[in-house]
C-alpha cells in the first residue's frame, strides 16, 4: 500500500509540470464553404517547400486541421502546442479536390491565409514573414484572402 501512495504522489507532482501552451486561431472573411486545410509548421524548410507546391504536403507539418467549414462570419480553433516558433498556412478547398486552385497567372482562386496575415510579393510569404511565438495563451487572427 505504501508504494502505491508514493507512486501516485510522484505521478501527481510530475503531472503539474506537464503543460501545453494554447494557440487560438480566429478565421474571418470567409466567402464560400469548403474544406479547411490548415497546417502548422515548426520547420522553415518544410513550410517553404509546402507553400510553394500545388498541394499541401503532410511532410513536416507539426499539427493541422482538416475539416469542413460552413459559411460563417468567423471560426475559432483552439490547439494545444508546446512553446515554440511556428507558422500557419491554410486554404479553404471549395471544390474539395485537395489542392488550392489557381488561375492561369498562378493567382489562387480559393481563399487562403497565413499567420500574421503575411503576404509575399507575387508568391506565398516566407517562414520568416509568417512565424510567430507560442508562449502561454497565444492568438492568431487570420483574415482569409
Beta strands, then each sheet from edge to edge (+ up, - down):
strand 1: 21-28
strand 2: 34-41
strand 3: 61-69
strand 4: 74-81
strand 5: 84-93
strand 6: 112-114
strand 7: 132-134
strand 8: 137-143
sheet 1: 4+ 1- 8-
sheet 2: 3+ 2- 5+ 6-
sheet 3: 3+ 2- 5+ 7-
end
